[in-house]
Amino acid sequence: MKTVISVVITGLLFCGFAFANDVDMEKTMKQMALNFKQAKEAQSVEQMTLALASFETQLQQAQQGKFQADKAELYQQGLKELAVEVDQAQLLLAQQDLEGAKQQLLKMDELRKKYHKHRKPSFWQLIFG
């Protein structure tokens, strides 16, 4: 329990720094991927709770990031949908439902696939900007 509290406090402090500095979106997304992997591999409710707490901290930081003007609304919508799924997974973990939370991870992964396909520029955008 002390570990969970420590992670949450650290996350809140880290979020405070995110407001003061520009968000390094690549670094944030890589950390989210690592936290997601840890949650997916978790063998206990406690392990997944820690991983999702870290994931949520990174998600909150990503929501503060700056996106391309033409895709900002789309990306923010994706992050909001992801936040809902994280909340659902955390509720299941609070009920000690590890398997249910793992099912939520599948939904989170589907959202990742859905929104990540929009981030890659087309061939023509690369050539003509």
N, C-alpha and C positions, 0 to 999 in steps of 0.2 A: 504494500500500500504506500509506503514511503517513496518507493521508486516511481509510482504513478504520479504522486503529488510533485515530486522533483521534476519529472518530465513536463508536467503541465505548467509549472512555474517557469521553467526554462523556456518553454514554448511561448508563454505570454511575454516574457522579457524579450525574446527574439522577435516577436511581432512588433514590439515597440521600436526596435531598431529598424525594422522594415519600413516603418512610416518615415523615419528620418533619412533613409538612404534609398537610392533607386534599387529596384528589384532585379537581381540577376536571374532572369527567367530560366536560362539553361541550367544553372546550378540548382535552382529550386525544383525544376522538373526531374532532374537526376536524383535528388534527394527523395522526392515523392516516389519515384520508381523503386528506390531502395527500401523505403518504408512499406510500400505495397508488397514487395517481395517478402519482406520479413513477416508481414501480416499473413500472407498466403501460406508461408511455411510454419506459422505458429502452431505449436502443439498444445497450447493451453489458452484459456481465456485471458490470463494475465499477460502472456506474451503478445497476443493479438491486440489487447487493449493498449499496451505500450506502443506498438507499431502504429496503430491507428491514431493515437494521440499525436505522435510525431508527424504522421501524414497530414492530419488536420491542421497542424501548425504551418506546414509548408503550403497547404491549400489556401489558408488565409493569407499567406504572404503572396502567393500567386495572384490572388484576387486584387491585390494592390498594384500589380504590374501594369506596365503600359504595353498596349497591343497596337498592331497596325490599325489605322482608323477604319478601314473597310471591313475588318474582321473583329473589332473589339467587342461589339454587342454579341456576336456569335460565341466568342470565347468566354465572355462573362456568363452567358447562359449555360454553357457547358460546365463551368466551375460551380455555378449554383446548383445544377442538377447533381454534380458530384458531391457537393456538401450535403445534400439531402440523403444520398445513399450512405455516406459516412455516418451521418446521424442515425440512420436505421441500423447499420451494423453495430454501432455503439450501444444502441438500445438492446439489441439481441445479446450482446456481450454482458450487459448489466443483468440480463435474465439468465446468464450462464449458458447461453445457446451458441456454442462454438460452431456447430454445423450450419446453423442459420446464418451466422455472421459470414461464414465462408461462402455461402450462396450470395450474400450481398456483394462480396468481393468480385464475383462473376459479373454482376450488374455494373460494378464500377469499371471493370475491365472493358465491358462493352461500350461504356461511355468514352473511355480513353480511345478506343478504336474509332468511334464515331467522330469525335472532335479532332483527333490528330490527323485524320486524312485531309482536313481543311487547312492545315498549317503549311503544307508543302506547296511552294510556288509551282505554277505550271511551267512547262518548257518555254512558252512564249513570254511569260513574265521574267524568266531568267535572261532571255535575249534582249527584250525591249524594256525591261524595268517595270 
